[in-house]
Amino acid sequence: MLRLHSLASPAVAAQKPNQNPKQCSPSRVFSTNSFGFAPSLSSSRKRLSLKCRQSEYFDQQRASTASAPNKPSPPAPQTPAGGTGLPPRFFVGHSIYKGKAALTVEPKAPEFTALDSGAFKLSREGFVLLQFAPAAGVRVYDWSRKQVFSLSVTEIGSLVCLGSKESIEFFHDPFKGKSDEGKVRKVLKVEPLPDGSGHFFNLSVQNKLINLDESVYIPITRAEFAVLKSAFNFILPYILGWHAYANSIKPEDSSRQNNSSSRYGGDFEWSR
């Protein structure tokens, strides 16, 4: 509480009205000295004191704030992986639906093997999986009869370079080099449409193990083929695993490798 002491006489104080009657009101109290003792009652002069209500207002506000119940703190944000701390995984794909069949294109990530040094080495390149499903009705497709074809990095490059009037053919034997070699034959043909508006994707599968001989084809327009090419160009470095290498590069590691290469003659191309 703030106290303002006045040394003027009561007569003088009565002649000076309060400048702010709403905030402060005069009251007669005994003032104390700096040591906290009250003056003697034999003093011939009485002292006036002004008690400011503004200090009481702040005291009440402070007390009400202290007595108010604590507001619940907002919940901690959860990680997208459900709080496990692992990076989230995403599954993507692009589908094209036509009257005779549907085609779904999905990228598959490369595989890495851990080394004793703590580093990782690429053990298998990624690929793009094509899934063909024949139509079972109007806008209905039988995915239980789907046929799949995996495009390697080189085959993706061949499709990207394919011209509007060019055709290409890929042949796969899933059991090549094994005892069942030749029993399953897959052929993917990409041929231009007669009117030049796009390409035919035709997948033929011969499986002697289950006595299956099926062919699924779907027309792909020029615009749809352009979307596929753009997606292939974007995903190629990631399928090769080069994104993992690029993310692991540090400036100090790069300078250290350059110094070691110059010391031991590792840069054979430019040291000739």
N, C-alpha and C positions, 0 to 999 in steps of 0.2 A: 504494500500500500504506500502510495506516494503522499507525503505531507509537505505542505508549503507553509513556512512560518513567516509571520509578519510582525515587525517591531513597532508598527504604528499604534497609536492610541485608539481606544474604541470610538472616540468621536470622529477621528479622521477616517477610520474604516467605515463608519456609517455613511460618510459623505460620498464614498466611492462605490457606486453600484457594481454588481458582478458583471463582468464582461460576457460571461457565458453561463447564464443561470441554469441551462438544461444539463450541463455537465458537472458543475461544481456547486456545492451549497456550503455556506459558512456554518461552523459549529465550534463551540468553545470547549477546548480540551487542554489539558496540561501538556506542554511540550517537554521533551527530554533533551538533556545535553548529549554530547557525543559519547559519553560513557553510559548512558541509559538511566541515570538517576533523575528523579523529579526535583524541581527547584523547591526552595523553602516556601511554606505557606505565608510567611511573614513578608513576602515580597510585596511592595506597594503597587507594583504595576502588573496588571494582567496581560497576558499575551493571547493573541488570536491565532487560530490555525485554520487553514483551508484544506478540507479533505476532498480530493478529486475523485469523482465517481468513475472516471475513465479507467483508472487502475483496477477498480472493482469489476468493471466489465470484462477486462482481459483476464482477471483471475477466474471469473465465472466461466468464460470460454475455455480456459485451460483446464479447469476442473471437469467440465462437461465432456471435453475431448478425452481426458484420461479415463473417465468412467464409462464412456461408450464402449459397447462390445466390439471386439476386433473383427474386422471384415475378413471373410475367408479369402485366402490368397488364391489367385487363379491357378488352375491345374497346370502342371508342368507339361510342355509339349512332348508328344510321343514321336518317336522315330517312325518313318514310313514302314520299317521292317517289323513293326509290332513291338518295339522296345528291345529287340535282341542286339542292337548295335551293328548288325550286318547291313551292307548296302542293299537297297531294294533291287529286285529283279523285275524286268519288264519283258513281256511277250508280245510281239507285234506281228502283223501280217497284212497283206493286201490281197483282196479278193476281186475277181471279175466274174460276173454272172451273165450267162447267155441262155438261149432257149434249149440247147442240147447238152450243155455241161457247165460246170463252174470250175474256176482255177483259183487256187490260193497260193501265194508266194510268201515264204517265211525264211528269214535269215537264221542261220545256226552259228553259234560262236565257236572260235577255235579252242583247242585244248593245249594246256601247258603242263610240263613236268617239272617238279621241284628238284633242284640240284643240291648237292652237299654244301655248296657255298652259300646257300640261302637264296640264290637267284632262281629264275624260271626260264625254261627253254620250250619253244614251240614244238609240240609233239604231233599235232594234227591241225591242218588248216580248216577253217570253217567252210561252209557251203550254203547254198540257197536251195531250199526244198520246194519243189513244185508238187502240188496235190491236185489231181484231176478227179472230179466226181461227176458221174453221169446224171442226167436229169431223170427224175421219177414222176414228174408232173409239171404243172404250171408253177414256176418259181419254187419248185421242190426238188432237192437233190439228194441222192442216195450216197451218203458219205461212208456207209459200210462197204461199198464197192469201189472206193477210191483207189487210184493208182498213183504211185509216187515216183518222182525222178529227182535225183540230187545233182545240182549243177556245181561243178568244181570251179575254181578260180579261173582257169583257162577257158572253160566253157562260158562262163559269165562274160569274159572279155570278148569272146567270139560273138555273143549276142549283142553286146554293146556296139561292136563294129559293123553289125549287119545292116546292109543298105535296104532301101525300100523295095527294090526289085531282086534282092538276093535271097537265097535259101541256104539252109544248113541242116545237118543231120548229126545226131549224137547217138552212140551205141554204148550200152552198159550191160555188163554181165556181173551181177552181185556176187557170184560164186567163182569168179575168175581166180585161178591158181588153187582151187580146192577140189574136192572129190566130185562135187556137183556142178562143175564147170560146164557150161553149154546148156544146162537144163532150164535156165531162166534167161530170157532175152528181152531187153527193153530198148526201144528205138524212139527217139524224140525227133520229129521233123518240124522245122519252122519254114514255111513256104509263103510267098507273097499271095495275097488275094487276087483273083482275076481282074478286079477293077482298080487295083492299086491302092485301096483304102486301108490296107493293113496286112496282117499275116495270119496264117493258120498255124495253130499249135496242135500237133497230132501226136499222141502218145500211144504206141502199140506195145502190148505186153504179151509174151508167150511164156507160160509157166508149165512145163511138162510135169512138175512135181504134183500139181493139183489139177492138171488137165485144163488149163485156162488159156484162152486166146481172146483177148479183148482189145478194142481200140476206142480211144476217147479223143475227140477233137473239139476245138473251140476257136472261133474267130476272134482275133484281137485287132482292134482298130488302131489307126496310126497314133491317135492321142493316148490310148491305153499303153501302146508299146513305148511311147515316149516317157510315160510315167515309170514303166519298168526299167528303162535304160537309166533314168535319173536315179532311181533307187539303187540300182546295181553299182553305178559310179560312186555313190555315197558310201555304200557298205563295204566295198572292196578292201580298203585299208584295214577295216576292223576285222574282216574275215581273215586277212593275212596276219593279224595280230600286231600290226605295226603301231596301233594306238597305245598298246601296253608299253611298248618300247619308248614311244615319244613321251608318255606320262612319267616314265622313270628317269628321264634324262635330267641331270642337274648341271649347272654351269661349272662347278668344280670338277665333276666327273668328266665332262667334255674336255676341259683343259688338261686334265691328267692323262686321258687317253691320247690326246694329240701329242703330248710330250713323250709318252712312252712309244708311240708310233715312230716319231722322228728319231728317238734314241736307238731303237732296235731295227729301224728300216722297215717298219710295218706298212708304210704307205708306198707300196711297190709301183703303183700307177704313176705317181708324180715324182718319184725319186729316180726314174730312169734317165 
